[in-house]
């Protein structure tokens, strides 16, 4: 049974479109919807324009001019790396939309630099300037922004369609509700509070809320991305490690270690001894421009008095999960609609398999996907809201359960810190998550399933505690989808490395769809019947 809303809400709003999340995907979604005339509310866990991984650093962008040869090279370069799971139709769409929208940023006044020939260089965005501009454009479009207002649960009508969400304001402690015709999940991925740069607000909240409403996940086995970081810092920007030499403590070079195809070698070495790096492959003429391109990369070195170009420094790997993985909420078509009526997904919250298959990294494709899927979801959600406006406003009920509603007569205090530590103990270790085995996955999943049952009968006593408890529950749910999917994929493909099945199996060239909360399920989905390019209007009309 769904619980009836009995909470006194400090703020009760109506909107055509509700966007949950204020990063690149969320702001593009809000701007796109509002630009069509929709009444839009955007809610952000932090301050829209400053929180999240994009706002914290430089962002490479998959920006390729419409030259056939250049586009072909861009697409072909990803197919093998991603295990041949990406869809060229989606890649074309993203390349086209990203090109248009990045050029639109220039029209809005983003200060793109010029190259040596004096031409604009538009393959990189500085996070602070980019997100500051996006907040300004969203406000100019008439979007109402609720900062410091994390969503806690989705609202659904009697037929299961999503009609908004409820949440809490961190600063006032008051609860809010937004009733909307369409809702977009743009909450980012899940990095399990690993302290990776800009990722500690990314705890899988949108996954949990979507799943509670009945949405499905896809590609959750491709959620074990680790970023290289100085051992003394949280900065996981990895581009410049392409110019690094990795060594043992005695200074000898580690064979095969590298940023792109040698990260597993680094992980294996870290299981036994420290690993050091030095950016000695960067020519002296490159170094000033590298500092200019990503100044925050060098900040921890400057603070520690280390010149990374001439001095070795210790490194580690920090889990970035689905932030740099490709798993997320499954979308059904060009509109970025989920399997639940009225609910859309964009950015890291949505599966990125369609353009990356089973492997991605930082920036580039991730940034392009956020820009494009955000734009499409906003446009489609606004169109859906126009079609549904003549409908009577339905009675809405909240579908959130863990930490919001117990399934047991026995109530225990929600031990949030212990729950977070327990899930991190299963997903952080390289020998469990990066180097997977049947036995290790099975054992971890058993502990995670037990942990889920424990938190189902727990309660919280304050709104601030409730926020953290919901984050913890989302991390447990995410880890269970990850490991359930990983057990099902009995091969090595993309970033999913299965030591018991070290080869790529052509018979497993399919997607893995997962879902469920108390009972997690996984099923296969052939590539040729998933996410086919079609007219977004056909899906919108069918959903009404």
Secondary structure, DSSP 8 states (H G I E B T S, - for coil): --B------SEEEEEEEEEE--SHHHHHHHHHHHHTT--EEEE-SS-TTTSSTTTTSEEEB----S-HHHHHHHHHHHHTTTTS---HHHHHHHHHHHHHHHHHHHHHT----B-TTS-B--SEEEHHHHHHHHHHHHHHTT-EEETT--EEEEEE-TTS-EEEEEEE-TTT--EEEEEEEEEEE----B-TT---TT-TT-BSHHHHHHHHTT--EE-TTS--EEEEEETT------GGGGG-EEE-TTS-B-TT--SSS-HHHHHHHHTTS-EEEE-TTS-HHHHHHHHHH-HHHHHHHHHHT--TTTS-EEEEEEEEETTSS--EE---STT-B-SSTTEEE-GGGB--HHHHTT---SSBHHHHHHHHHHHHHHHHHHHHHHHHTTS-----EE---TTTS-SSS--EE--HHHHHHHHHHHHS-IIIIISB-HHHHHHHHHHHHHHHHHHHTEE-SSHHHHHHHHHHHHHHHHHHHHHHHHHH--S-BTTB-BTTS-S--GGG-EEEEEE-SSS-EEEEEEGGGSS----HHHHHHHH-
